[in-house]
Structure formats: C-alpha cells, structure tokens
Amino acid sequence: MTASSASFHEAFIEALYGRVPHDSRVAALVDQPGFTVYRNTVFQGCVDALVANFPAVVRLVGEEWFRAAAAEYVHLSPPTDPRLLQYGEGLPTFLASFEAVKALPYLPSVAHLDGLWIKAHVAAEGGRLSVADFMSWPSDSLERATLCIHPSACWCWFADEPIYTIWRASRERTDVPEPLVWQGEGVLLVRPFGEVQWHALSIGACAFLDACAAGCDLETAAQRALACEPDMDLGHWVSTLLTVGAMADITRREDIAAAL
C-alpha cells in the first residue's frame, strides 16, 4: 500500500466514525448520500456486534439503553479488527466512566465477564488432563510438577461484588437470588468440550490458577492458594479443576526449561 492510498484509507475510516477527514479526497465523498448510507450501515454493524458480544449486560439494562451507550462507545473506540466477534475489549472501562452507570456499579464487571466468555470461546483448542492422568504421575515428584492451564481457561476474582451470581442469572435468563449476598466471588470459564462452561471458584482456587499460569510448581501453587484461603480444601479444588477441564497437561519444570 502506497503512502497516498494509506492516507486515503485512514481518512476514510475516520470519516466513517464521524471524524473530520484529513484527506481532501475523502472530504469530497462525505457529503454524498451513498457515503452516509454506508457509514450508517457500518456504524449499526458495530453496535449490533456489541449487543451480541455483551448479552449479560444487555439483559440487565435493556437493549434500548445498551444501544445508546454502545453508540457512544463506537464513536470513541471504533473497531481496529474486522473480526467483530472480539470487538468491545474496552467496553468495561468505558462503562466504568459512563455517568449513566453510576447507579449500577457492578455493570463494568459484568461486561468484563462477558468479555472473558468471548476469550474462552475463541481460544485455541487444547488437551485435557484428567484426574486419572494426574493421579498416575509419580508421587515422589508431584510437588515439583507444574500444571499447564487449558488455552481457553479464563478466571477472575471479584473481591467485593457477587458478579458471578449476577452474570450467571443474566446469562441463563433466571432471576437473581433474593436476598443477594453482597460478597466477593470467583469464576472460571473454560471450553474443553466444544462450548464454554462456567464454574464458581473460591479465592484460593483463583490464586492456585494464577500460580499455575505463572509456571509455579504444585508445591508453590498450593502455598499461594492456602495463603489466600487457609481453610480451603486444596485436594477438592485440584480435583474440581481437573474434572471441569481447566488443566491441559502436567510437566516437570526442568522439561519446560529444556523446551525453551
């Protein structure tokens, strides 16, 4: 692409999202009826993509409200990737500063969880480490082994809000439990069997996954988990994470170093 065509392309994109084009060739197109139709179509497509990408948020606030907010977001943050399935990464941050959301302080976190669902959905395929595979590992070297996270696994700990309960109810089209206990919650989203599944996590389980993702061996991961949640049943959580498909493999740290 030449510098001239690159300049035209950049200005054309700017004009599509309502910005003053810096290229005279594009400026000549802006006032033409055909350009207006095309711009409206592109803009509407972006809003439609956000509606599809953030269903839990839409169900909480209503589609009309969400479309109005999404329109403002599109003006500020037009897509940079033609794959609109992944559009909206900055929406949680946008909602956190959006004046109309002040009465719904949990909404940005719900949007963040919708975004994690997308990441799990589009992630690469990966193997699955079963409980039997784990138990077959030599016990004398298990503490020095490292659990490898499944490529689709996404997790988060929400320290002060029951985000998982709110998000799950919206996603599954059920009522939020009453009374809603306002406390921290963790969640895991993973796609080991072809579709994204979600599971509640304790703070210790989240810390365990954090440690495994950082390449820590099992002994270190266990220590970090118990430091966050001293009374957690570590064996139960390791078994649960294996059962739901959050782990892809088990290896020794020296094997990882050799591969690098």
C-alpha positions as CSV (number, residue, x, y, z in Angstrom):
1,M,0.0,0.0,0.0
2,T,1.4,3.4,-1.0
3,A,1.6,6.4,1.3
4,S,-1.2,8.0,-0.7
5,S,-3.5,5.1,-0.5
6,A,-2.7,4.5,3.2
7,S,-3.6,8.2,3.9
8,F,-6.9,7.8,2.0
9,H,-7.7,4.6,3.8
10,E,-7.1,6.1,7.3
11,A,-9.1,9.2,6.5
12,F,-12.0,7.1,5.1
13,I,-12.1,5.1,8.4
14,E,-12.1,8.3,10.4
15,A,-15.0,9.7,8.3
16,L,-17.0,6.5,8.8
17,Y,-16.9,7.1,12.6
18,G,-17.9,10.8,12.4
19,R,-14.4,12.4,12.5
20,V,-13.3,15.2,10.2
21,P,-11.2,13.5,7.4
22,H,-7.7,14.9,6.9
23,D,-7.7,13.8,3.2
24,S,-9.4,16.1,0.6
25,R,-10.4,13.0,-1.5
26,V,-12.4,11.6,1.4
27,A,-13.8,15.1,2.3
28,A,-15.3,15.2,-1.2
29,L,-17.1,11.9,-0.5
30,V,-18.6,12.7,2.9
31,D,-21.5,14.8,1.7
32,Q,-22.6,12.2,-0.9
33,P,-25.8,10.3,0.0
34,G,-24.1,7.0,-0.7
35,F,-21.4,7.6,1.8
36,T,-24.0,8.4,4.5
37,V,-25.8,5.2,3.9
38,Y,-22.6,3.2,4.0
39,R,-21.5,5.0,7.2
40,N,-24.8,4.3,8.9
41,T,-24.5,0.6,7.9
42,V,-21.0,0.2,9.3
43,F,-21.9,2.1,12.5
44,Q,-25.0,0.0,13.0
45,G,-23.0,-3.2,12.4
46,C,-20.6,-2.2,15.2
47,V,-23.5,-1.6,17.6
48,D,-25.1,-4.9,16.7
49,A,-21.8,-6.6,17.4
50,L,-21.6,-5.1,20.9
51,V,-25.2,-6.2,21.5
52,A,-24.2,-9.8,20.5
53,N,-20.9,-9.7,22.5
54,F,-22.3,-8.5,25.8
55,P,-25.6,-10.3,26.3
56,A,-25.5,-10.3,30.1
57,V,-25.1,-6.6,30.1
58,V,-27.9,-6.1,27.6
59,R,-30.3,-8.2,29.7
60,L,-29.6,-6.2,32.8
61,V,-30.1,-2.7,31.3
62,G,-32.4,-3.4,28.3
63,E,-31.4,-3.3,24.6
64,E,-32.6,0.3,24.1
65,W,-30.3,1.6,26.9
66,F,-27.4,-0.5,25.8
67,R,-27.6,0.5,22.2
68,A,-27.5,4.2,23.2
69,A,-24.4,3.5,25.3
70,A,-22.9,1.4,22.6
71,A,-23.3,4.1,20.1
72,E,-21.2,6.4,22.2
73,Y,-18.6,3.7,22.6
74,V,-18.3,3.2,18.9
75,H,-17.7,6.9,18.3
76,L,-14.9,6.9,20.9
77,S,-13.4,3.4,20.1
78,P,-14.1,2.2,16.6
79,P,-13.0,-1.4,15.9
80,T,-9.4,-2.0,14.8
81,D,-10.0,-5.6,13.8
82,P,-12.5,-6.8,11.1
83,R,-13.4,-9.7,13.4
84,L,-16.3,-8.0,15.3
85,L,-16.7,-11.1,17.4
86,Q,-13.9,-9.8,19.6
87,Y,-15.0,-6.1,19.4
88,G,-15.6,-4.3,22.7
89,E,-12.5,-5.1,24.8
90,G,-12.5,-1.5,26.2
91,L,-16.3,-1.5,27.0
92,P,-15.9,-2.3,30.7
93,T,-13.5,0.6,31.1
94,F,-15.9,2.8,29.1
95,L,-18.9,1.8,31.3
96,A,-16.9,2.5,34.5
97,S,-16.6,6.1,33.5
98,F,-20.1,6.4,31.9
99,E,-22.2,8.7,34.0
100,A,-25.4,6.8,33.4
101,V,-23.8,3.7,35.0
102,K,-23.2,5.3,38.4
103,A,-26.4,3.7,39.8
104,L,-25.2,0.2,38.5
105,P,-21.6,0.0,39.8
106,Y,-21.4,-3.7,39.1
107,L,-22.1,-3.3,35.4
108,P,-18.5,-2.9,34.2
109,S,-17.5,-6.1,36.0
110,V,-20.4,-7.9,34.3
111,A,-19.2,-6.6,31.0
112,H,-15.7,-7.8,31.9
113,L,-17.1,-11.3,32.4
114,D,-18.9,-11.2,29.1
115,G,-15.5,-10.3,27.6
116,L,-13.9,-13.3,29.3
117,W,-16.6,-15.5,27.7
118,I,-15.5,-14.3,24.3
119,K,-11.9,-15.0,25.0
120,A,-12.7,-18.6,26.1
121,H,-14.9,-19.0,23.1
122,V,-12.3,-18.0,20.5
123,A,-9.3,-19.6,22.3
124,A,-7.2,-22.3,20.7
125,E,-8.0,-25.9,21.2
126,G,-6.0,-27.8,23.9
127,G,-5.6,-31.1,25.5
128,R,-7.3,-32.1,28.8
129,L,-5.6,-33.5,31.8
130,S,-7.9,-35.9,33.7
131,V,-7.9,-36.9,37.3
132,A,-6.6,-40.3,36.3
133,D,-3.7,-38.7,34.4
134,F,-2.9,-36.6,37.4
135,M,-3.0,-39.5,39.8
136,S,-0.7,-41.6,37.6
137,W,2.1,-39.0,38.0
138,P,4.9,-40.4,40.2
139,S,4.0,-39.2,43.7
140,D,7.7,-38.6,44.7
141,S,7.9,-35.9,42.0
142,L,4.4,-34.5,42.1
143,E,5.3,-31.4,44.2
144,R,7.9,-30.4,41.7
145,A,5.5,-30.8,38.7
146,T,3.7,-28.0,37.0
147,L,0.1,-28.0,35.8
148,C,-0.4,-26.4,32.4
149,I,-3.6,-24.3,32.1
150,H,-6.0,-25.1,29.2
151,P,-5.8,-22.5,26.5
152,S,-9.4,-21.5,26.8
153,A,-9.4,-21.1,30.6
154,C,-10.2,-17.6,31.9
155,W,-10.8,-16.8,35.5
156,C,-11.3,-13.8,37.8
157,W,-11.8,-13.0,41.4
158,F,-14.3,-10.1,42.1
159,A,-13.3,-9.0,45.6
160,D,-16.3,-7.0,46.7
161,E,-19.2,-7.9,44.5
162,P,-21.3,-11.0,43.6
163,I,-20.6,-10.6,39.9
164,Y,-20.7,-14.3,39.0
165,T,-24.2,-14.6,40.6
166,I,-25.4,-11.6,38.7
167,W,-23.8,-12.5,35.4
168,R,-24.9,-16.1,35.6
169,A,-28.5,-15.2,36.3
170,S,-28.5,-12.8,33.3
171,R,-26.7,-15.3,31.0
172,E,-29.0,-18.1,31.9
173,R,-32.2,-15.9,31.9
174,T,-33.0,-16.7,35.5
175,D,-33.8,-14.4,38.5
176,V,-31.0,-13.1,40.7
177,P,-31.3,-14.9,44.0
178,E,-33.1,-12.9,46.8
179,P,-31.7,-11.8,49.1
180,L,-28.4,-11.3,47.1
181,V,-25.4,-11.7,49.4
182,W,-23.0,-8.8,48.6
183,Q,-19.7,-10.6,48.8
184,G,-16.7,-11.4,46.7
185,E,-17.0,-14.3,44.1
186,G,-14.7,-16.0,41.7
187,V,-15.5,-17.6,38.3
188,L,-13.8,-19.9,35.8
189,L,-14.8,-20.0,32.1
190,V,-13.4,-22.8,30.1
191,R,-14.1,-24.6,26.8
192,P,-12.7,-28.2,27.0
193,F,-15.7,-29.9,25.4
194,G,-16.6,-27.6,22.5
195,E,-18.6,-25.0,24.3
196,V,-17.9,-22.5,27.0
197,Q,-18.8,-23.6,30.5
198,W,-18.7,-21.6,33.7
199,H,-18.0,-22.6,37.3
200,A,-17.8,-20.8,40.7
201,L,-14.3,-20.5,42.2
202,S,-13.1,-19.7,45.7
203,I,-10.4,-17.1,46.2
204,G,-7.9,-19.8,46.9
205,A,-8.7,-21.6,43.7
206,C,-8.2,-18.4,41.7
207,A,-4.8,-18.0,43.4
208,F,-3.9,-21.6,42.5
209,L,-4.7,-20.9,38.9
210,D,-2.7,-17.7,38.9
211,A,0.3,-19.6,40.3
212,C,0.0,-22.4,37.7
213,A,-0.3,-19.8,34.9
214,A,2.9,-18.2,36.1
215,G,4.7,-21.5,35.8
216,C,4.9,-22.3,39.5
217,D,5.3,-25.9,40.6
218,L,2.5,-27.6,42.6
219,E,4.1,-27.0,45.9
220,T,4.4,-23.3,45.3
221,A,0.9,-23.1,43.8
222,A,-0.6,-24.8,46.8
223,Q,1.2,-22.5,49.2
224,R,-0.1,-19.4,47.4
225,A,-3.6,-20.8,47.4
226,L,-3.6,-21.6,51.1
227,A,-2.1,-18.1,51.8
228,C,-5.2,-16.6,50.3
229,E,-7.6,-19.1,51.8
230,P,-6.1,-21.0,54.7
231,D,-9.1,-23.3,55.3
232,M,-9.6,-24.3,51.7
233,D,-9.8,-28.0,50.8
234,L,-6.9,-28.0,48.3
235,G,-7.5,-31.6,47.2
236,H,-11.1,-30.9,46.4
237,W,-10.3,-27.9,44.3
238,V,-7.5,-29.6,42.4
239,S,-9.8,-32.4,41.6
240,T,-12.6,-30.0,40.6
241,L,-10.3,-28.0,38.2
242,L,-9.2,-31.3,36.6
243,T,-12.7,-32.5,36.2
244,V,-14.0,-29.4,34.5
245,G,-11.1,-29.4,32.1
246,A,-9.2,-26.4,33.3
247,M,-5.8,-28.2,33.0
248,A,-4.3,-29.3,29.8
249,D,-1.1,-31.1,30.9
250,I,1.3,-31.8,33.6
251,T,5.1,-31.5,33.3
252,R,8.3,-31.0,35.2
253,R,9.9,-27.6,35.5
254,E,13.1,-28.9,34.0
255,D,11.2,-30.1,31.0
256,I,9.8,-26.6,30.4
257,A,13.2,-25.1,30.8
258,A,14.7,-27.6,28.3
259,A,12.0,-26.8,25.8
260,L,12.8,-23.1,26.0
